[in-house]
Amino acid sequence: MAEPELVDVVVVGLGVGGEEVAGRLAEAGLSVVGIERDLVGGECPYWGCVPSKMMIRAANALAEAHRVNELAGSAQVRPDWAPVAKRIRAEATDTWDDKVAVDRFTGKGGRFVRGSGRLDGPNRVRVGDQVFHARYGVVLGTGTRPSVPPIDGLADTPYWTNHQAIEVEELPASLLVLGGGAIGLELAQVFARFGVRVTVIEAADRVLAVEEPEASALAADALRADGVEIHTGVKAGRVSHDGSTFTVHADGAEFTGEKLLVVTGRKAHLEELGLDTVGVDAGQRYLPVNDRMHVTDGIWAVGDLTGEGAFTHIAMYQAGIVVPDVLDHMRRTKGGPDASGTASVVGGAAGVVSAVGGAMSAGGSTAAPGSVPVADYRALPRVTFTDPEVGAVGLTEQQARERGVNVQVGYADLTSSARGWIHKTGNAGFIKLIADADQGVLVGATSAGPAGGEVLSALVVAVHAAVPISQLRHMIYAYPTFHRAIEDALRALK
Ligand SMILES: Cc1cc2nc3c(=O)[nH]c(=O)nc-3n(C[C@H](O)[C@H](O)[C@H](O)COP(=O)(O)OP(=O)(O)OC[C@H]3O[C@@H](n4cnc5c(N)ncnc54)[C@H](O)[C@@H]3O)c2cc1C
């Protein structure tokens, strides 16, 4: 076996987070080995955000065309999946070929190795017969894979995960969707709008169970209006497939469909990473990190793997912390100045930053100028790209109450706002604000409706910067925008 090869940094898994870290460290002049066993870029560009949003864009175009009948004459719409499947191949994924992404990384000076990497003791990573010794550290960005529940019979059937759903070229006549979370609902609505008979089966008592109950009701109503059958509080007990039809047996009922999509969550596969060789417990659901993404000495983790939120923007945000921290670690190892001591930790998800003295005194994730930033997830935004979109930031009402916050709630219905009324068909939505009455700041908000994810940005700023509610009440909201409903919700706070 070859001697370990000495490099500066090894990045295992070049998904969203790993590719960003590896590319930026290579651009900074470090010798970086990036290891990827599948496609550089990871889930988001090939089987996640990008192709699913292309599908949603197409499905929403169909829905808008149907709205012509109520607003602007008449339109006949004949859905055709072929352009969608073609666009996903031609524009999003290069038919699941990562040459462009590999070139992007090597063009920055990185060295690419295709294969499965695993830790092989402190600072060492093995890929097949090759072993790398990382002078300054190892970054793990190995993401998650679909978590398939142990339902009797399921493993023996040709069920779909998000991969097959994104790659589909010929739509089935009917589809069962196991899981009513964000991914399940987005895909269910897309396929329904293209004429597939869709049934969603969710074990919790509502879809989008992690969001506000009002968001769950809104999304369920919207999907039902598109013809989706939704069954909540239903636990699948057994799954069978007779060669052409899936049957889900649940609580005395049976649901059938030509295809079955399983979207019941995601799981990090820590057992594959050799964590035992560095004294880290691999028997956990996710890999815990501190606020600088440290797993243990010389090892950082980034992205879905950390369990801090399965979003591309979390992976990118964390990469923005890992890169300066690794560079800082390198400087300290070489005996240079230490920037780390000046970093200040701000509250965790439950923490509320004191806003005395106005917005400028509010905390954020960036510490003093020139120092290494630390993670702050208080204002974590998330968007479910159904139509209407459900955007949310920070705490839900229930989470805030559970954390002992002195909660005030402000709610405004979008349909009765000026813009909602003008918009007419497709105008369902709301703004819900969760305030900490003691601190006088918002700690959470939901913005649902047309462009709900875009309207969310104002609320993210408010939560992130702990902008005093008194200031939010006395700013000018353009008329007649959807975001003007934020002002109505502020007025309704009680
Ligand atoms: C259908 C769907 C829609 C989504 N939509 C959105 C959205 O709209 N917005 C959003 O923010 N997020 C969305 N997401 C989530 C987003 O895709 C993930 O949060 C993001 O991809 C996480 O990036 P990551 O770098 O942590 O992991 P990944 O992108 O999963 O990348 C991890 C990489 O590591 C590789 N790997 C794993 N183990 C090893 C190993 N041992 N050696 C070498 N390589 C390894 C894998 O092959 C993979 O390429 C969506 C996800 C899905 C499934």
PDBQT file of the ligand as one rigid body, heavy atoms in Angstrom, charges set to zero:
ROOT
HETATM    1  C1  LIG A 501     -36.376  16.994  -3.798  1.00  0.00    +0.000 C 
HETATM    2  C2  LIG A 501     -35.548  17.948  -2.975  1.00  0.00    +0.000 A 
HETATM    3  C3  LIG A 501     -35.769  19.299  -3.078  1.00  0.00    +0.000 A 
HETATM    4  C4  LIG A 501     -35.010  20.189  -2.359  1.00  0.00    +0.000 A 
HETATM    5  N1  LIG A 501     -35.269  21.512  -2.478  1.00  0.00    +0.000 NA
HETATM    6  C5  LIG A 501     -34.557  22.392  -1.768  1.00  0.00    +0.000 A 
HETATM    7  C6  LIG A 501     -34.806  23.782  -1.892  1.00  0.00    +0.000 A 
HETATM    8  O1  LIG A 501     -35.681  24.212  -2.642  1.00  0.00    +0.000 OA
HETATM    9  N2  LIG A 501     -34.056  24.638  -1.153  1.00  0.00    +0.000 N 
HETATM   10  C7  LIG A 501     -33.084  24.193  -0.305  1.00  0.00    +0.000 A 
HETATM   11  O2  LIG A 501     -32.431  25.012   0.330  1.00  0.00    +0.000 OA
HETATM   12  N3  LIG A 501     -32.812  22.887  -0.178  1.00  0.00    +0.000 NA
HETATM   13  C8  LIG A 501     -33.534  21.976  -0.881  1.00  0.00    +0.000 A 
HETATM   14  N4  LIG A 501     -33.251  20.645  -0.760  1.00  0.00    +0.000 N 
HETATM   15  C9  LIG A 501     -32.189  20.225   0.178  1.00  0.00    +0.000 C 
HETATM   16  C10 LIG A 501     -30.795  20.362  -0.442  1.00  0.00    +0.000 C 
HETATM   17  O3  LIG A 501     -30.722  19.588  -1.606  1.00  0.00    +0.000 OA
HETATM   18  C11 LIG A 501     -29.762  19.909   0.569  1.00  0.00    +0.000 C 
HETATM   19  O4  LIG A 501     -29.925  20.642   1.757  1.00  0.00    +0.000 OA
HETATM   20  C12 LIG A 501     -28.338  20.114   0.070  1.00  0.00    +0.000 C 
HETATM   21  O5  LIG A 501     -28.113  19.375  -1.092  1.00  0.00    +0.000 OA
HETATM   22  C13 LIG A 501     -27.361  19.703   1.163  1.00  0.00    +0.000 C 
HETATM   23  O6  LIG A 501     -26.063  19.819   0.709  1.00  0.00    +0.000 OA
HETATM   24  P1  LIG A 501     -24.914  18.947   1.386  1.00  0.00    +0.000 P 
HETATM   25  O7  LIG A 501     -23.640  19.461   0.821  1.00  0.00    +0.000 OA
HETATM   26  O8  LIG A 501     -25.058  18.897   2.831  1.00  0.00    +0.000 OA
HETATM   27  O9  LIG A 501     -25.189  17.450   0.917  1.00  0.00    +0.000 OA
HETATM   28  P2  LIG A 501     -25.472  16.793  -0.483  1.00  0.00    +0.000 P 
HETATM   29  O10 LIG A 501     -25.932  17.758  -1.491  1.00  0.00    +0.000 OA
HETATM   30  O11 LIG A 501     -26.353  15.630  -0.180  1.00  0.00    +0.000 OA
HETATM   31  O12 LIG A 501     -24.050  16.283  -0.941  1.00  0.00    +0.000 OA
HETATM   32  C14 LIG A 501     -23.343  15.305  -0.240  1.00  0.00    +0.000 C 
HETATM   33  C15 LIG A 501     -22.382  14.634  -1.216  1.00  0.00    +0.000 C 
HETATM   34  O13 LIG A 501     -21.496  13.778  -0.507  1.00  0.00    +0.000 OA
HETATM   35  C16 LIG A 501     -21.280  12.605  -1.287  1.00  0.00    +0.000 C 
HETATM   36  N5  LIG A 501     -20.822  11.556  -0.383  1.00  0.00    +0.000 N 
HETATM   37  C17 LIG A 501     -21.504  10.981   0.629  1.00  0.00    +0.000 A 
HETATM   38  N6  LIG A 501     -20.711  10.128   1.302  1.00  0.00    +0.000 NA
HETATM   39  C18 LIG A 501     -19.505  10.165   0.690  1.00  0.00    +0.000 A 
HETATM   40  C19 LIG A 501     -18.261   9.518   0.932  1.00  0.00    +0.000 A 
HETATM   41  N7  LIG A 501     -18.109   8.685   1.959  1.00  0.00    +0.000 N 
HETATM   42  N8  LIG A 501     -17.227   9.792   0.108  1.00  0.00    +0.000 NA
HETATM   43  C20 LIG A 501     -17.369  10.662  -0.937  1.00  0.00    +0.000 A 
HETATM   44  N9  LIG A 501     -18.522  11.284  -1.210  1.00  0.00    +0.000 NA
HETATM   45  C21 LIG A 501     -19.572  11.061  -0.390  1.00  0.00    +0.000 A 
HETATM   46  C22 LIG A 501     -22.630  12.336  -1.923  1.00  0.00    +0.000 C 
HETATM   47  O14 LIG A 501     -22.477  11.538  -3.081  1.00  0.00    +0.000 OA
HETATM   48  C23 LIG A 501     -23.106  13.754  -2.236  1.00  0.00    +0.000 C 
HETATM   49  O15 LIG A 501     -22.745  14.158  -3.537  1.00  0.00    +0.000 OA
HETATM   50  C24 LIG A 501     -33.989  19.716  -1.490  1.00  0.00    +0.000 A 
HETATM   51  C25 LIG A 501     -33.741  18.344  -1.391  1.00  0.00    +0.000 A 
HETATM   52  C26 LIG A 501     -34.507  17.463  -2.111  1.00  0.00    +0.000 A 
HETATM   53  C27 LIG A 501     -34.227  15.990  -1.984  1.00  0.00    +0.000 C 
ENDROOT
TORSDOF 0
